[in-house]
Amino acid sequence: MFSRQRAILRLIENEGGSIARLRLVKLAFLLSRENDAPRAGTYDFVPYKRGPFSFTLYHELRALERDGWLAEAEHNIRIVEAPQLETAFLDKEFLALIDTISRRHSTISTSAMVNGVYRTHPWFTLNSESIQRRAASRPKAEPAVYTVGYEGIMVDALLDLLLREGIKRLIDVRCNPIARRYGFHKATICKLCNDIGIEYVHFASLGIPSAWRADLSDHSSYERLFGRYEREILPRQGGALESVSKLVTESPSALMCMEADHHCCHRSRLGAEVARRTSLPVLELRRM
């Protein structure tokens, strides 16, 4: 079990063993804002219908229900198994921080908590279902060929980054858009993007076949791989390159693949080719 899942069990335990989903999400969000909270113990959040939301948190709540730790009753979640079996593994300082968050909000109603989060974190009102409560405007990126990799971050962090940087369209350039980590499988990320107002498109033909990556080990092996990509794939994909070039010029778009370091990803070579065709600069989002 992940530390962040153990933290969720502790938050529910501190509420008497049962909690409304909305309240749990807001407590988890407030925990994530604490400077002393360990990165591995918290979730990332993205502006959604009722403020900050974590698709990953909801996914893992379903996993905890499936595994018998939690059960859902109407809009509430209750603990089934003894949480101490897992929360005992939490760092003592982190456990104390979780308990502090719980005590701090123990007498605050869920609606008051939501109002407080909206007031102190206006960015997360961006996609509020109540238009009157939106206190943030969506940025719009300057024209460029943006690139991004999702290695090492949750899908919520990726989506939040796209919104903050003013990206309107995500262009998936993986050959095989399959991922073990939640949120990055093609069908899932397409749905999540649509949920927050980002268009998703996929160009499998602009990816690198998995078999080509079998012997990657050092800088020279990556250079050979990308050289082959430039020689054997890009020259044959004139139509796809034309489409991508059109997309990045008509609306702020980001070319997405997996690797965090764009130097170790074919999107660096693809981005350079699109930049050549559009006369736009290449900008890597996770370096901005």
N, C-alpha and C positions, 0 to 999 in steps of 0.2 A: 504494500500500500504506500502511496506517495505521502510525503509530509503534508502537502496541501489538503489531502483527503483526511488525514488525521486531525488537521486543524478544523476542518468542517465538522467532524464528529464532536470535537470539543465545544465548538460554538453551539451545536444543538444540545449537547449535554448541559451546558450552562443555562439554556433556556428551559430547563426542566424536562428535557428529552423529546420535546416536540416544538416545531417552529414553522411558521408560514414561509413558503418558498421566497416570496418577495423580501421578507425580513432577513432571511439567511443570505440572500445575494447582497443586500446592502451591508450587512455586518462583515461579510467576506471582502467587500470592496473597501470598507473602512480599515480593515486589517491590512489590506494591501497598500494603503497609503502611509502606514507607519514606517518611519525610516529604519527602525531596528528589526523589522520583520525580515526573516531570511527569504531570499528570492525563491528558493525551492518550496517554501511553505505557503505561498500565496498564488492567486490567479491573476491573469491579466484581464482587462475590461475594455469594452468598446461602447460607444454611445448607441443606445437602442430605445425601444418603445417607452420604457419607464426608467430611463436614466442609465447608469453604468450596468452593463450586463456581461456575463462570461458564458459563452457557448460551451467552453471546455468544462466549466463548473457543472452546467446542466448535464453534459454528457457523462461526467464522472459521478454525479448523483444517481443517474440511471444505473451505472455500473455497481455502485454501492447497494442499490435496491436489489439488483440482480443477484449479488453475492450474499444477500441476507443481512446486511448491516442496517439498512433502513427500510422503511415501508411508507407508502404514501396514503394519506387519508384525506380525501377532498383536496384542499389546497395546502395542507400541512404535511410535513415530513416528521416521522418519529423514529427514534432509535429502537432497534430490535435486539441486536447483540450488545453485550457489555462493552462500551467504548474504551474502557480502561485497558483492554487487551491490546489496543493499538495506540492510544494517546500516550501510553507510558513510554513509547519510543521517542516522543518529542523532546527536543532540547528544553531544559528547565526554564531558561530565559524566554524562549519563544512561548512556552506554555503559560508563563506568567503574563506575557504580553496579550495573548488571546483572552485570558481571564480579565485583564484590565479593560479590554475593549468591551467584553460582555457586561462588566459592572458599570462601565461608563454609560451604557445605553439601556440598562435593565429597566429603567422607569420611563423610557421614551417610547411612545407608540410608534408603530410602523409608519403611519402616515407622516408623523412629525419627523421621523428619521429620513424618509424620502424627501421631504421638504428641505431638511438640512443639507442633504447631499446635493440637491439641485442648487441650493443657494451657494454652497462653498466650492462646488465643482461644476461650474456652468458648462464646461466643454461637453460634459456627458448628457446635456439636455438637447444636443444637436438633432437627434432623431426622435425626440419625444413624440408620442402619439397625440399629445395635447400641444398643438401649434402655439398656443398662447404661452406655454411654459418654456419654449425654446429661447435660451439666452445666449446662444452661440450661432455663428454663421459658418457655413461650410467653406473652407478655403478653396482656392483654385490655383493649381500649380502653373507656373510659367511654362511656355512651350519647351520641351526637351524630350530626349529619349531616356525615360526613367527605367532603372532596373532594380530588382530586389530578390533576395533569397530568404527562405523561411527557416533555414537550419538553426536550431537552438532556441527558437521562440514558439510560443503558443499561437494558434490561429487568431486568437483575439488580439494579441499584440500586433500581428501583421495587419489585420483589418483596421485597428486603431491608427497605425502608422500611415496607412494609405489615406485614411480620412484626414489626418492632421496635415499631411503633405499635399492635399488637394488633388489626389488621384481619383479619376472618375471611372477608369476601366482597368481591369487586371487582365493581362495577356499571358496566359500560361504557355510556356514554350518547352515543357517537358515532353519527351517522346512517350513515356508511360506515366500518366498522371495518377499514380497509385502510391499511397503512403501508409505506413503502419500507424503513424501518429495521427490522432484525431484531427480532423478539419482539413487535411491536405489532399484527400482523395478527390478526384475531379467532381463527382456528383455533390459531395459535401461542400467544398469550397465555392462551387457555383451557387448553391442555395444560400450560403451565408453571405456571399457578396451581394446577391440580389436582395437579401433581407435588410441590408444597411444602405442600399442605394448605390452599389458599385456594379458596373457591368462586368461580366466574365466571358472571355472567349479563349479558345484553345487552338493552338497550331502544333499538332503533333509532328508534322513534317519538318518543323524547325528545331526539333530536339536531336539528341545524340542517342543512337541505339545503345541499350544497356550492355550488350556484348562488347562494345568498343571500350568500355570502362574497366574491363576485367583486370588489367595489369597496371593500373595507375599507382605510382609509388612516390614519385618525386617531381620536382619542377619540370625536368626535361620530358617526363612521360606525359605531363599535362600539355606541354607545348606541342608534342607530336600529335596528341589527340586533337587539339584545337586546329592544328595545321591541316590535319586530315578533314576535319569538319569544314574548314574554309575551302578546301579543294574539291571535296566529293559531295557535300550536301548543299551548301549555300548556292553554288552556281546552278543547281537544278531546281531551286525553289523561287524562281522569279515571281511567280504569281503570289505565293504566300508573302514574300518580302514586300511586294507592291501593296498587298492588303494591310500588312502591319504598318508600313510607312504612312499609309493613308489614315489609319486609326490613330497613330501617335500625333499626327498633325491636326486632326479634327477635334481631339479631346485629350486632356492629360491622361496618359496611359503608362503602365509599368509592365515591363517584361519580367515574368517571374519564373525562377527555377528553384532548386533546393539549396545549393551551397551558400553559406553565409558570405564567404570571400568570393567576390565576383571574379577575381583573378583565377580562381580554380573552377570557374563555370563557363560553359559555352555562351552564356548570355553576354559576356564581355565582347566576344567576337561578333555575335549577332547584333548587339547594340551598336557596335562600331559600323557595321554595314548599313543598318537603318539610319544612323547618323549621317553617313556618307550620302545616302539617297535623299535625306530631308534637310541637310545643312543645319541640323539641330545638335546641341551638345549632349553628351551622355552623362547622366547623373545617377549614381548608386544611392538609393534611398537610405540604407542603413549606415552610410558614411556621412550623411548630411547632419 
